[in-house]
Amino acid sequence: MAQNCIGVDVSSRWIDIHHPDSGHARIACEPKALRAFARLASREARLVVFEASGGCDRPLREALEKAGAPHRRVNPARARDFAKATGRLAKTDRVDAAMLAEMGDRLALEPDAPLPAARRALQALEARRRQVVEMRKQEKARRASADRESRRFIDRHVTWLSAEITRLGKRIAELVAADDEMARDGRRLRTAPGVGPVVAAALLAWMPELGRLDRRRVAALAGLAPVARDSGLRSPARRIAGGRPVARSMLYLAGLQASRRDPGLKAFRERLEARGRTPKQAIIAVARKLLTILNAMLRTGQDYAPQAVG
């Protein structure tokens, strides 16, 4: 089998590289070194495979994009499953880099589609907004057990965090409005029940494929596709798995609201619960149905139409 992929294990201080010809190398995670590596990968037209690593991979990804080097960012859980399937029980930076190179070759991975700068900026702002919302939630939880003086400090911090959330929301709205495609799609998404500015911005940021793929692939990307786990005579209930956590959580919230506000989706949820589905399972099904509708809306260029009851 031809070896054409470069595997990269990313950390905050350095990256470990497995090149099919020259073997292992380690370079500092610094702009100059990353640019040089990206230019090499671009000249050789080799696919660079690395894991999504919570932001540590961003400098590498940006260097590869600027150099026009093909690259694929893979789910760490999928990479770990591949390592186990190929008998790699040890886990070191060097081993992981070699594993990622082999994963790219054996699975014939395709490079990620380039993401426009506006979408990339939206992802950063949307992620930051969620972080600040989570910080505010934590502070409010701490207040319940704090003494009087500590509560004053917490209240001031919560006030500042709330103002920061408002500022981030305004900046996100400005960024979306400044891009013709995102402004058009965002307005159309908000015609659907349960999809407000926050959910629409999250979908624009983390589901750029919306409107471009079929409903099954979109559901899988969002982590809303049911996964079968049948074995012999055993056929347990299917559960959702994988996908993009942010998109999945936002669609769940949107599905919850839509099942209350749209008569057709409300009737759909009630039928599922009458058949024995739990409320959570029914809402997940509504979220998947809503996602299918949103995908069709962007594909056809049509606003939301209330769902028929039946």
C-alpha positions in Angstrom: 0.0 0.0 0.0 1.4 3.4 -1.0 2.1 5.7 1.9 1.2 9.3 1.2 0.1 10.7 4.5 2.0 12.5 7.2 0.8 11.9 10.8 1.1 14.7 13.3 0.6 14.4 17.1 -0.1 17.9 18.5 0.7 19.4 21.9 0.9 22.9 23.1 4.8 23.0 23.0 5.7 20.9 20.0 4.4 18.6 17.3 5.6 15.0 16.6 5.7 14.3 12.9 5.8 10.9 11.1 6.9 11.3 7.5 6.6 8.2 5.3 10.1 8.8 3.9 12.1 10.4 6.7 10.4 8.9 9.7 10.0 10.7 13.0 10.8 14.3 13.8 9.8 16.8 16.5 9.6 20.5 16.0 8.6 23.4 18.2 5.0 24.6 18.0 6.2 28.0 16.8 5.0 30.0 13.8 8.3 29.8 11.8 8.7 26.1 12.3 5.1 25.3 11.6 5.2 27.4 8.4 8.3 25.6 7.2 6.6 22.2 7.8 3.4 23.4 6.1 5.3 24.5 3.0 7.0 21.0 2.8 3.7 19.2 3.0 2.3 21.5 0.4 5.2 20.9 -2.0 4.9 17.2 -1.6 1.1 17.3 -1.8 0.8 14.9 1.1 -2.2 14.7 3.4 -1.4 15.8 6.9 -3.5 13.9 9.5 -3.9 15.2 13.1 -6.4 15.0 15.9 -8.7 17.8 17.1 -7.1 18.7 20.3 -9.2 21.4 22.0 -7.5 24.4 20.3 -3.8 23.2 20.5 -4.1 22.2 16.9 -5.1 25.7 15.7 -1.6 27.1 14.9 -0.9 24.0 12.9 -4.2 24.1 11.0 -3.8 27.8 10.2 -0.2 27.2 8.9 -1.4 24.4 6.7 -4.3 26.5 5.4 -2.1 29.4 4.5 0.4 27.1 2.7 -2.4 25.3 0.8 -1.4 22.0 2.3 -4.1 19.3 2.3 -5.0 18.2 5.8 -7.6 16.2 7.8 -8.6 16.9 11.4 -9.9 13.7 12.9 -11.9 12.9 16.0 -9.6 11.6 18.8 -12.1 8.8 19.7 -12.0 7.6 16.1 -8.2 7.7 16.1 -8.0 5.8 19.3 -10.4 3.1 18.0 -8.2 2.8 14.9 -5.1 2.4 17.1 -6.7 -0.4 19.1 -8.0 -2.1 16.0 -4.4 -2.2 14.6 -3.0 -3.5 17.8 -1.4 -0.3 19.2 -1.9 -0.5 22.9 0.9 1.9 23.8 0.3 5.6 23.5 3.2 8.0 23.1 3.5 11.1 20.9 5.7 9.2 18.4 3.4 6.2 18.3 0.4 8.4 17.8 2.0 10.3 14.9 2.8 7.0 13.1 -0.7 5.7 13.8 -2.3 8.8 12.3 -0.3 8.5 9.2 -1.3 4.9 8.8 -5.0 5.8 9.5 -4.9 8.4 6.7 -3.5 5.8 4.3 -5.6 2.8 5.2 -8.9 4.7 5.4 -8.1 6.8 2.4 -9.1 9.9 4.2 -10.2 13.0 2.2 -8.8 16.4 3.1 -11.0 18.9 5.0 -12.7 21.5 2.8 -11.2 24.9 3.4 -13.2 27.0 5.8 -13.7 30.7 4.9 -12.1 33.2 7.3 -15.5 34.6 8.4 -16.6 31.1 9.5 -13.4 30.5 11.3 -13.8 33.8 13.2 -17.4 33.0 14.0 -16.3 29.6 15.5 -13.8 31.4 17.8 -16.4 34.0 19.0 -19.1 31.4 19.4 -16.8 29.2 21.4 -15.7 32.1 23.6 -19.4 33.0 24.2 -20.1 29.5 25.4 -17.1 29.6 27.7 -18.3 32.8 29.3 -21.8 31.5 29.7 -20.4 28.4 31.4 -18.3 30.6 33.8 -21.4 32.6 34.7 -23.3 29.4 35.4 -20.5 28.2 37.7 -20.4 31.4 39.6 -24.1 31.4 40.2 -23.8 27.9 41.5 -21.0 29.0 43.9 -23.1 31.8 45.2 -25.6 29.5 47.0 -22.9 28.3 49.5 -20.9 31.6 49.8 -20.8 33.9 52.7 -22.1 37.5 52.5 -18.8 39.1 51.4 -18.1 36.4 48.9 -21.5 36.8 47.4 -20.8 40.5 46.7 -17.6 39.5 44.8 -19.6 36.9 42.9 -22.4 39.3 42.1 -19.9 41.8 40.6 -18.3 39.0 38.6 -21.7 37.7 37.3 -22.6 41.3 36.3 -19.4 41.6 34.3 -19.8 38.2 32.7 -23.4 39.0 31.7 -22.1 42.2 30.0 -19.4 40.3 28.3 -21.9 37.8 27.0 -23.9 40.7 25.6 -20.8 42.2 23.9 -19.9 38.8 22.4 -23.5 38.4 21.1 -23.3 41.8 19.4 -20.0 41.0 17.9 -21.3 37.7 16.6 -24.3 39.4 15.0 -22.0 42.0 13.4 -19.8 39.3 11.9 -22.7 37.3 10.6 -24.3 40.4 9.1 -21.1 41.4 7.3 -20.9 38.1 5.4 -23.6 37.8 2.7 -23.8 34.0 2.8 -24.0 33.8 6.6 -26.4 36.7 6.8 -28.8 35.1 4.3 -28.6 31.6 5.9 -28.8 33.0 9.4 -32.0 34.9 8.6 -33.5 31.8 7.0 -32.6 29.6 9.9 -34.3 32.0 12.3 -37.7 31.5 10.6 -37.8 28.0 12.2 -39.3 27.6 15.6 -36.7 27.2 18.4 -34.0 28.7 16.3 -33.0 32.1 17.6 -29.8 34.1 17.1 -27.7 31.9 19.5 -28.7 28.6 17.9 -28.5 30.0 14.4 -24.9 31.4 15.0 -23.9 28.0 16.5 -25.2 26.1 13.4 -23.5 28.6 11.0 -20.2 28.1 12.9 -20.2 24.4 13.5 -22.4 23.0 10.7 -21.1 24.8 7.5 -22.2 21.7 5.5 -25.8 22.5 6.3 -27.7 22.6 3.0 -25.0 20.9 1.1 -25.3 17.2 2.2 -28.1 14.7 2.3 -30.2 14.3 5.5 -28.4 11.1 6.7 -24.9 12.6 6.4 -26.0 15.8 8.1 -27.6 13.9 10.9 -24.4 11.9 11.4 -22.3 15.1 11.5 -24.6 16.6 14.1 -24.5 13.4 16.2 -28.3 12.8 15.8 -28.2 9.7 13.7 -29.3 6.5 15.6 -26.6 3.9 15.7 -27.5 0.2 15.7 -25.9 -2.2 18.2 -27.5 -5.5 17.2 -25.9 -8.8 18.0 -27.4 -12.1 17.4 -30.9 -12.2 18.8 -30.2 -9.1 20.9 -31.5 -5.8 19.3 -31.3 -3.0 21.9 -32.8 0.4 21.3 -30.6 2.5 19.0 -28.8 5.5 20.5 -27.2 8.5 19.0 -23.4 8.7 19.1 -20.5 10.8 17.8 -20.9 13.9 15.8 -20.3 17.5 16.8 -21.3 18.1 20.5 -22.0 21.8 20.1 -24.4 21.3 17.1 -26.1 18.4 18.9 -26.7 20.3 22.1 -28.0 23.4 20.3 -30.3 21.3 18.1 -31.6 19.5 21.2 -32.6 22.8 22.7 -34.1 23.9 19.4 -36.0 20.7 19.2 -37.4 21.1 22.7 -38.7 24.6 21.9 -40.0 23.6 18.4 -42.0 20.7 19.9 -43.8 23.2 22.0 -44.4 25.9 19.4 -45.0 24.1 16.1 -48.3 22.1 16.1 -47.0 19.5 13.7 -43.8 18.9 15.6 -45.7 18.9 18.9 -48.0 16.2 17.5 -45.0 14.2 16.3 -43.5 14.3 19.8 -46.7 13.3 21.5 -47.1 10.3 19.1 -43.6 9.1 20.0 -44.3 9.4 23.7 -47.6 7.6 23.3 -45.6 4.7 21.7 -43.4 4.4 24.8 -40.5 6.7 24.0 -39.1 8.7 26.9 -39.5 12.5 26.7 -35.7 12.8 26.0 -35.9 10.2 23.2 -38.9 12.1 21.7 -37.1 15.4 21.8 -34.0 13.9 20.1 -36.3 12.6 17.3 -37.8 16.1 17.0 -34.3 17.6 16.9 -33.3 15.2 14.1 -36.5 16.0 12.2 -35.9 19.8 12.6 -32.4 19.4 11.4 -33.7 17.6 8.2 -36.0 20.6 7.7 -33.3 23.2 8.2 -31.0 21.3 5.8 -33.8 21.3 3.2 -34.5 25.0 3.8 -30.9 26.0 3.0 -30.7 23.7 0.1 -33.8 25.0 -1.6 -33.6 28.6 -0.4 -37.0 28.5 1.3 -38.1 29.8 4.7 -39.7 27.6 7.3 -43.2 26.3 6.7 -45.3 25.0 9.7 -45.4 21.3 9.8 -48.8 19.6 9.1 -50.5 17.8 12.0 -51.0 14.2 11.2 
